[in-house]
Amino acid sequence: MGVTSDSPVASAPKLRRYPPFVRFWLASTVSDFGTYITSVALSVLILVTMNGTALDQGLVNAARWAPYLLFGLVAGVWIDRLPRRTVLIGGDLGRGLILAGVALASAAGVLSVPALVILIFAFGTLALTSDAAHQSLLPQLVPRTLLTKANARLQQSDTVAQTTGGAVAGGLVTLVTAPFALLLDAASYFLSAAVLHTLERPSQAPVHSGQRLHRKVAEGLRWVYRHPYLTPLACSTHIWFVGSSILGTVLPAVILNDLGMGAVGLGLVMGCAGIGAVIGTTVSTRLGHRWGTGRTMVMARIAQPVAIALVALAPVVAGGPRTGESYASPLQWTGDIWVAIALVGTGQLFFGAAMGVEGPLEMGYCQAVTPDGLIARMSATMRSVNRGMIVIGAPLGGLLATTAGAGTALWASFAVLLLASIVLLCSKFRSARIEDQQLTDDEALTR
């Protein structure tokens, strides 16, 4: 399954010539569609079905990502020792069972917020192992010169899923309720596992070493935090995740509770972000080649707080929170509600576009400059700290929204995202170019 090539990007073969990647792409796409249905369904389940608060939403979000903070560094070493395809299949099956359990418990009326936190923590633990295996398997499926393009294709699928999945989820949750919508995501994980099972076992054996665990973890940390370009990128991204998690916690509460637009409104807003992301990922590789990886990512990151400023203006335009009011159908929305959702939708459109531009470039750059034996640990290091920031930001966003109002929480997200962009702008990463820094396949094998 491994591929070796050091051809220039311009003459690199098409991704469709690598059937294992095509199947891997299909499995990822199937799972992505279910994930965005779950994003809407869980928010409605917590805030509407269970009558929860923004703080409850924040606690569940934190539980989803806490395993990255607790086990993330060890996961990278563990994944290096195991067949990555097996880890991915097991992660998909386990997450499907957990979501099915959440749906059945909720339908039976026995689901509480503490129980949901525990179940989502288990879900996040499996997601952690799958994420590490996902990123470390990709370089075995395509040449390193195609990594940025491969990541762009994966993210395009993700953003298409976000566009349609979010919009469909709103209507689906309205029709069949949130618990049963979760069963669809469970089915998507089972289908993804079935597709992954068709992949041949990697020809490259898992990495084994006589090094002790703490030394292997330290090696991954040193690679990320001593690299002249990865270090500022990592620090900026850590800050970004705090701001993004505040937004992710507060926005569903604004749509469902403050503006009363229901699951349909939340699905439409998520669809706007998905449309923007499709646009961003479509032009990402082209912009990266024209302007350079670093400069393009800096510009995309600066655009994001500007987009969130539009979102923060929406509750003001709507005349403040409309607690107790609910408009299940867009036909019931008043003029100021339409203006508010236009602001939120436009902000999410630009935010998604900026994320779509930077996502493939960031992932491709990190993979290209990292030797294959360190990719799992590099990925685990970055992801564990990034997701650890969500454990801080999500409850903080819920607490701010509960005590000071959603508007204050949204402006806090704006401020943190602005800080993240300034950190990247003022670093040497702004001059980074993947063409100058990446390792070829032959060089990677000698490291």
N, C-alpha and C positions, 0 to 999 in steps of 0.2 A: 504494500500500500504506500510505502514511502516513495517520494519522488525526488530526483536530483536533477537540477538544471541551474545553469548560471547564465542563461540567455538574457539579453537586455529586455527591459519591459516592453519596448516597442515591438520586438519580434516574438514575445512570449505567446504560446498557444492559448486557445480559448479554454475557459473553465469547463465547458461541456465535454472536453476531451478527457476529463478525469471523472469517470463514473462514480467512484466512491464519494467524491465531493458532492456530486449531484444528489446522491441518496442522503448524504449527511445534511445537505441544504433542505431537502424535502422534509426530513424529520424535524429539523429546527423550525421550519415554517409551520408545520402542523401544530407543534407545541406553542408557538408564538400566538396563533389565533386563539387558542384556548386561554392563554395567559391574560389577554386583554379583556376577554369576557369575565374572567375572575376578578380583575381589577375593579370593574364596575360592580359586579355582584357582591364582592366583599364589602365595599363601601356602603352599598345599599343595605346589606345584611346588618352591618354594625350600626349605622346612623338612622336607619328607618325601621327595619324589622325588629331589631333589639333595642331601639330607642336609646342608642348610645350617644356619647359626646365626641367632640373633636379630640379630646384627650384619650378616649377609648380607641379611636382610630389611630392615634399616634402610638399607643402602646402595642397594638397589633402590628403596625408597620415596623416598630422597633424589634418585636419578636421575630418577624420575618428575616431580619438582617443580623440579629445578634449572633448567630452561629459564625458569621464571618469574623466577628471581633474575637470570639472565644476560640475557635478552632481553625481559622483561616490559614495561619502560618504552617500549622502541622499538616493541613490538608494537602498543600502543595507537595510536601515530601511523600506523603502517603500515595498520592496519585502517581508520582514517579515510579512507584513500586508495583503498580497494578495495571492490568490491561485497561486502557482508557475506554474502549468500546463497552466493556463489561460494566464499568462504573456508570457510564451514561445510561445504559439499559436499566440497571438497578435503580438509578435516581428517578427515571421516568415512571417506572412501575410503582415505586414507593410514594411519589407525589400524587399519582393518580388515586391510590388507595386512601391517602389522607384527605384529599378533597372530597372523595365520595363519602368518607366518614363525617366530614363537616356538614355536607348536604343532608345526610340522613339524620344526624343529631338535631340540626336546625328544624327540619321538617317534623320531627317528633316533639319539638318544643323543649328539649333538654340541653340546649347549647347555651352556655354562659360566656361572658367575656374572658374570665380566667381560663376556661377550658379551650376557648378559641386561641388564646395566646399560646397555650402549650402545644396545640396541634400545629399552629403556624410556625412555631419554633422548630418543630420536627420537620415540617415542610422546608424551612430555610436551611436546615442542616443537610438535607438531601440536595437542595439546590446548590449549596456550596461545593459539594463534591462534583456535581455535574458541571458546574461552571469551570472549575479547574481542569477537568478532563476535556471539556469542549474546546478550550483555548489551546491546550497542549496537543490535541489530536489534529487540529487543522493543519499545522505545518507538515504533518505526515501525509496529507491528502493532496496538496498542491505544492509547486515550487515556491521558494521564498520570494521570487520576483512577482508572484501572483497573489501574495498574501493580502496586500491592500485591496486588490480587486475582489478577492474572495470575501474579505470582511465587508466590503461594500455590498456585495450581493446578499450576504446574510442579514445585514442591517436593512437593506431595502425590503427584504421579505418581512422583517420585523415591523417596519414602519407601515407596509401595506396592511399587515395584520392589525396594527394599531388603528389605522384609518377605518377599515371595515369592521374589525372586531369590536372597537369601542362603540361605533354607531349601532351595529346589530345588537350588541349587549344591552343597550338602553331599552330597545323595544322588547328584547327577549326577557329581560328581568321583569318588565311591566306585564308581559303576557303570562309567564310561567313562574314568577317569583324568583328571588335571588338563590335560594337553596338548590332548586332544580337547574338553574343556569350553571351552578358549580359542577353539576354532573357532566356537563358538556366538556368542561376543561379536563375533568378526570379522564374522559374518553379520549381526548386529544393526546394526553400523556401515554395512554396505553397504545394508541396508534403510532406515536413517535417511537416507542420502544420496539414495536414490531418492525418498523422500517430500519432502525439501527441494527436489528438482529440480522438483516440481510448483508451488512458490511462484512467483508473478510477481516480476519484478525490481522492487526498491524504486523508488518514484517520486522519492524524494529522492536527489539525486546525492551521491556520496562527497565528503567534505570535502577541498578543495584549498586550499593556502595557500602564500604566498611565504616564510613563516617558515622558518628553519633548523630542522633536526631537534632540536638541543639546546634551542631555545627552546620548541618545542612540547612536549617532554618536561617542561621546567621549568614550563610552564603547567599541566600536569596535576598535577605535584607541589605547586605552590602552591595549587591548588584544594583538594586533599585536606588538606594540612598547615597551611593557614591558615584553613580554614573553622571557625567556632566550635563546630560540632557534629560534623563529620566527623573532625576531628583526634583528639579523645578516643576516638571509636569506632574509628578506625583503630589507634591505639596499643593499646587493649585487645584488639582482634582479632589483632594481630600476636603478642601474648603468648599469647593463646588457642591459636593455631596451633602454638606450641612444645609446649604441654602436650598438645594433641590428637594431635600426631604421635608423641609419646612413647608415648601409649596405643595408637595405631594400629600401632606396631611391636611392642610388647610383647604385646598381647592375643592375636594368633595364636600366638605362641610359648608363651604360658601354656596355651591351649586344646589345641594340637597336641602340644607337647612335655612341659610340666610336668604337665598333667592327663591327657594321652593320650586325649582324647575324639574325635580324628579329624576328618575333614571334616564329618561330620554335626553334631558338637558346635559347630564353628565356624559352620556355617550356621545353627544354631538361635540362637546368640548374636547373629549379625547380624540374624536375623529379629526378635528382641526389640527391637533398636534401631530397626528399621524400623516395628514396630507403634507404638512410642512416638512416632516421628516423624510417623506418620499422624495420631495423636491431636493432636500439637502443631500441625501445619499446619492441621488442621481448625478449631481454635479461635484461631489466631494473629490473623487480621484482627479478630475479635470482641474479643479481649482488648486489641488495640492501640487500637481505638476507645474502649473503656471506660476503660482505665487510662493511655493515652498510649503512644506508641512507645517513648520512652526508659525509662519506668518498667517497662514489660512486658519489655523486653530485659534490663534490669538484674536483674530477678527471675529470668528464665530463665538468665542467666549465673551467678548465685549458686547455682542448683540443680545445676549441672553438676559441680562438685567434690564435692558431697555424694553424687551418684550414683557417682562414681568411687571414693569411699571404700568403697562396697559391693563393687565389683569387686576392690579391693585386699585385701579380707578373704577372698576365695575361696581363694587358695592356702594360707592359714593354716588354714581350716576343713578343707581336703582333707588336711592333715597334711604339707604340703610337696611339693616336686616329685616326680613319679613317673617319673623318667627311664628310658627303656627299656620302659615299660609302654604298651600301646596297646589301646584298646577301640573296635573299629570299629563296634560296634552299641550303642545305648543299653541293650539288654538285659544287657550286660556291666558296666554302670556300677554301682558299689557305692553304699551309702547316703551316704557322705561326698562322693562325686563328685556325686551328685544335689543335695546341699545346696550344694556349690560352684557348680554351674551355675545353681542357683536364685538365688544371690547375684549372679553375673555377669549373668544374664538380667535380674534386677530392676534392677540398676545401669544396664545398657544401655537398658532400657526408659525409665527416667527421663531418662537422658542424651539419648536420641533425642527424647523429648518436648520437652525444653528447647530442643534445637537446632531442632526443628520449629516451635516458637513464635517463636524469634528470627529464623530464616532469611528468611521472606518480608518481615518488618518491616524488617530491615536492608537487603535488596536494594531493596525498594520505596522506602525513605527515601533511599538513596544516588542512585537514579535520579531521584526526584522533585525533589531539590534541585539537580540538576546540569543545565546547559544541554545540549541534544542534541549540539552540536559538541564537547563535552568528555566525553561519557559513555564513549566507548571509552577515552580516556586515564585518566579516573577509575577505570574498571573495571580497566584494566591496571596502574595504580599500586597499587591496593589488592591485586589478586591477585598481582602480582609480589612484593611484600614479604611478603604472607601465605604464599605458597607457598615463598618464600625461607626463612621460619621453619621449614618442614618439612625443608629441607635441613640445618638445625641440629638440630632435634628428633628426627628419625628415626634418624640414626646415634647420637645421644646416648642415645636410649632403648635401642637395640640394645647399645651399649657398657655401659650400666648393667645391663641384664639379663644380659649375658654375664659381667661381672666381679663384680657385687654381688647379683645375683639379680633375678628378676622382681618380687618384692614391693617391693624398693627402687625399682625403676623405676616401678611403679604409683603409689607414694606421691609420687614426684617429679612425675608427671603431675598428681596431686591438688594439690600445692603451686602449680604454675605456673598451673593453671586458677583456683585461688582468687585468685591475684594479679591475673589478668585481670579477674575480677569486681570486685575492690576498685577497680581503676583506673577502671572504668566507673561504679561507684557514687559515687565521689568527684568525678566530673566534672559539668559542666553538661548533658551529654547526657541525664541522667536526667529532665530536664524537656522533652525534645524531643517534639514532636507533628508527625506528617507533615502534618496538616491545616493547621498554622500555617506550615510551612516550605516546602512544595512549590511549585514554579513551575507555573503553568498552561501549557497548550500555546502560547497566544498569547505569554505572557511569555517562554517558552523560545526562540521563534523570533526574538525581538528581541535576545537576548543575543549 
